[in-house]
Amino acid sequence: MSQFLSQTAVSPLGESRWQAAVHRGWRIGSVANGGYVLALVGRALSEALNQPDPLSINAFYLAPVALGEVEVAVESLSETRSTHFASADLRQEGELKLRATAAYTDLDRLSGPDWTNVAPPEVPAFDDVAAPAMSHLEIHQSIDLRMVQGAEVFTEGKTNDTGEFIAWLAHTDGAAPGPIDLLMFADIMPPPIFTIYGAFGWVPTVELTVQVRRKPAAGPLLARHRTRQVTRGVAETDTEIWDIEGALVAMARQTYKVRMPKGD
């Protein structure tokens, strides 16, 4: 069993409640990464509902999540032949930390027309890109993030004012990504505002929505993570994720606050 699968596992508590644990290897500082926390909720929903895969999931982050046990309570809201709608609350030590609503489906059974005007960026192959410069962070024990655009923010301390990072993403243990993994990968890259203000400050996520379009092929993922606007300390980030075969597998948008260090 892969590290991600084992460390997002859930067990039933009865009455539509599920127990999980936040493990080491998924934190930024002392706080669990928001995408990893969303994946715990996503796993509980997958176990609780009559459809296996997230189609769209929206989460509000009410408080930071630390190491240790968490509980996810799932409520079924509505169900059609192909889509199951539900909400989920994640609590730690009795405190509500995250509230999500979701639509689940069977991605293997989706059918209909295809169209896109979004192409993956042209980048060097995964094996030709250097390992992460920010590998001192705990989360990079679990995730191999190879920056294609924006690496100079970390290697040289230089900003480029693009509001955009592009990177290859993979599990360090080589595990193939699945639909629940995409919930984590959607929030694994550094905030794009680092390309504008530098790699410092605190950037708490307020809300994150992830839309999953297909199961990714085995192999690394390519992601583009960009911010177009910062307004009075509030910013958005749009994320697109392609699999190794060039298929768009997920999109995400998050709202976050930009907290700059206070001057001396």
N, C-alpha and C positions, 0 to 999 in steps of 0.2 A: 504494500500500500504506500502511495506517495505521501510525502510530508504534508502537503496541502490537504489531501483527502483525510488523513488521520487527524489533522489539527483543525479541521472544520467539522468533524464528526459530531452528530447530535444523538441523544438517547431520549426515549419517551418517558415523560413523568406522569402521563395520564391527563385527561381533560384538555386535550389540545395544547399541552405544555411540553417543551423540549429543553433538555439541559445540554449545555456545551461549555467549553473552556477556552479562554484566551491564553495562548501559549507564547513563550519567548520566541523571538525570531520574526515577529510581526509588528514591532513597535517603532515609532519615531520618538526618540527620547523615552519617556516613561508611559506614553499613551499609545494604545493600539491603533494601527492604521485604520482609517474609516472604511476603506474598501474591504479589508479583512473582516471587520465587524459586520459589514453588510453581507459578506459571504456566509457568515455563521447564520444570519437570519435567512438568507437564501437557501441554505441547506435545510433548515427546519421547515420552511415552506415546501420545499421539494418533497420532503418526507410526509408532510401532513396533507397535501392536496392530491387531487386525482389527476393532475397533469405534472410532468416531471421537470419542466424547464422554464426558467424565467423568460418572459417575453418583454416585460417592462416592470421595473421596480423603482419606487421613489421613497427616499428615506430622509427624515429630519433627525439631525444629531443634537440631542438635548443636553448631553453631558459626556465628558471623556470616559473611555472604557479602559480599565487597568487589567493587569494579569489576574487570572482566577476564573471561577465559575460564573456563568451567566445563565439566565433562563429566558426562553423565547416563548411567548404565548401567541398562538395563531388563531385567528377568527376567519372562518369562511364567510364571504359576503354574497357571492352569486356564482352560478356555474352554468355554462352552455356546453354544447357537445365538444367544443375545441378549446375553451378558455375557462380557467378557474380563477376567480377574483378573491383576494383575501387581504387581511391586514395582519401585522405582526408587531408586537412590542418586545423589546429586549430590555431586561432589567438585570442589575448587578447589585447584590446586597439590598434588594428591595427598591432601589432607585431606578426610575425609568430613564434609560440612556438613549434609546433610539426607537422611533415609531416609523413603520413602513407600510405602504400599500403596494400591492403587486397584482399583475396578471400573469398566470402561468399557462403554458401550452406544451404540446409535444413538437419540438422543432423538426423532428424527422418527418412529421406528417403535414407540415406547411406546404401549400401549393398555390400557384398563381403567377402573375407576371413579374418580371424583374426589370428594373431600370435604375440607373444611377448617373449622376454627373460629378461624382467624387472619386478621384483616382488616388491610389496610394502614392506617397512621395517616392521619387527615385533615390535610392540609398545604397550604400555598400552592403554586401551580404553580412549576415550575423557574425560569421566567423572572421570577417575582416575588420570588425569594429572592436576597439579596445574595451577591456573590462571597466566597470564603473570607477570614476574618480572619487565618488562619495561612498565608497565601500566601508567606511568606518561606521555607518549607520547600521543598527541591528537588523533592520528589515532586509538588508542586502546579504545577510546570511541565508535568506530564503529565496530572494529574487535576484536574478542576473539581469541588470538593467544596463544596456550598452547605448550610451547617448550618441546619436548621429548628428543632431543639431542642438547647439547650446552647451556643449561640454566645456567650453572656455569659461563659463560662469563658475564652474567648480575647479577647473585645473589652473586657471590664471586669474580668477577673481574679476573677470571682465564682463560687463553687461553688453548686450547687443540691441536692446530696444525692440526686439521682434515680438515679444509676448508669446513665444512658441518654443516648445521642445519637441523633438522627434527622437524616438528611441526604439531599439529592439528590446523585447521583454521575454523572459523565460524563467521557469523554475530552476533553481540551482541543482536540483536532483534529476533534471532532465524529464520530468513528468510531462505528459501531453496535457494541454489545457482543455477544459470542458466548459460548459455554459456557466456553472457557478464560479469557476476561476475568473471569468470575464468580469464579474462584479468586483472582484479584488483588483484586477489589472486596470480597471477604469479609474482607480484612484491611487495608483502606485507611483506615478511620476511626480517629480518636484513641481511646485506651483509655478506656472509660467511667468508670474510677476517677478520671479527671481532674475529673469533676463532684463528686467527694467530697473529694479531697485537693488539687486544683489541678493546673494544667498544668505539672508538673515531675516530676522523677524519671526512673528508667529502668525500662522495662516489657518485658523480654525474653519472647518467645513460646517456650513449651516444646513445645506440640503444637497442631495445627490440623486440624480435619476440616471438609470442605466437601461438601455434598450438593447436586447440581444436579438440578432437576426438569423444566426445560423450557428451550428456547432463548428468550432474551429478545427482545421486539420492539425495533425500532430506536428509539433515544431514550434519555433519561436513566433512571437507576435510582433507586429510593427504598429506603433501607436504615435499619433499626432495629438498634442496636448496644447491648446492655445487659448489665450485670453485677449479679448478685443477692447475691453472697457474696464476702468477702475473709477468708481464714483463715490467720493467721500468715504473711502476705505472699504467699499464693497465691490467685489469682482465676480465675474463668471468665468468658467473654463469649459470649453467644448473639447471632447475627446472622440477620436475615431480610431478603431482598432481593426487591423487586417490580419488574416492568418498568413502562413508561409506560402500559400498558393495565391495570395492577392485578393481573397474574398473579404469584403467588409463583414465582420462578424458582430460588431457591437459599436454603439455610440453612447455618449454620456454627456450630461451637462451638470455642473455643480455651481452652487453659490457659496462664496466664502468671504471671510473678512480679512483685511490686510492690517496687521498690527505691527507697526514699525518699532524698533527699539527706542526707548526714551533716551534723550541726550543727557550727558553728564550735567 
